[in-house]
């Protein structure tokens, strides 16, 4: 039941109480048994104990006994279209993986992207994501409205969405990895990106749709496209996103082609700043980290994808100590087949303890990465990412009294270290999108069936056309 206005015009209220509450505010305030009151699409109150007496227009009360309430998870990096190509190139590093998959990706069309976006979004939302991001950069000629397809999927599912209009203008004949027919000219990419912003971007506080500018990577775009894309984004007042410092090979590529490492190259093209975030940032030295901290450049950390492709371990604990904004990302499901963000909380903690010891990352830092950290990276920390009065009502109630979690006394530890916790209730913009572990805004079986059909169609086309 949505918290829509009451007949007298006042907002209706949803009350959640008797649950553990992790606010992830600036002080990491927690309540062993507390409440949250939602009024309309905003959080009205958060605190210990039961909700205040005398509340009017209460349309729903949720007894959260045995649960933990947190901000909704914020995904900072993804490629929805890859939902159709999971499980391929299983033993490849990044460059070999890209070479193997680009010929298939270059055959996608609008129907495929819509089905893939629905699958990607459904998997994330069912697992506690309330703000999703996508980096779509493959635009084969004649493929239809690919960005519009995923925007439509997110709108129908009720997800707060931050799509980025990606681009590539360096095809195989120019030394890039993608086939020439899957890249755009520099001018066409910039025009299409500006059109996407003008058509879809909403800068308002309550916005369900924020569009960013996102050339793919240093080895698939020209220096001109990077520079002009940064200028376009700043002229339009939107954020910038790309892949950065993901592999050793990328660093070698930048040094050979540009005479400098990735971070220096990005800075030379206007790509460091507090309106920029980059995916991966695995191979960064102290000077690189200092540059990101100095400029406020954010990082989308994707531990499972980095492990799947043997890219390495990003220096996230060092980034956090330096003050770099860091959030978590699923990455595309061709390199993180689970497609879930809540499992990245645990994976981030484990990966960094393997690399840096038992003090590298704790459970509350992991939760912050997946919530407030992600909101900060997307430029929305004033609106979402923590449970505080006045913020948007994007929140998740996790069931922790079942078999997988009931003997872990610390609820945050249960969420991060335990098995993937079921979602009893997820609200986005004050409206329920998950109830008792199932989507309420879409049919999961239909999504699975349609995605399988489109995946098989893509595979047939790719085999036929080579």
Beta strands, then each sheet from edge to edge (+ up, - down):
strand 1: 13-22
strand 2: 30-39
strand 3: 42-48
strand 4: 58-63
strand 5: 67-71
strand 6: 73-74
strand 7: 129-136
strand 8: 160-167
strand 9: 212-215
strand 10: 240-244
strand 11: 276-280
strand 12: 298-301
strand 13: 326-328
strand 14: 395-399
strand 15: 422-428
strand 16: 431-435
strand 17: 438-439
sheet 1: 3+ 2- 1+ 4+
sheet 2: 3+ 2- 1+ 5+ 14- 15+ 16- 17+
sheet 3: 6+ 7+ 8+ 9+
sheet 4: 10+ 11+ 12+ 13+
end
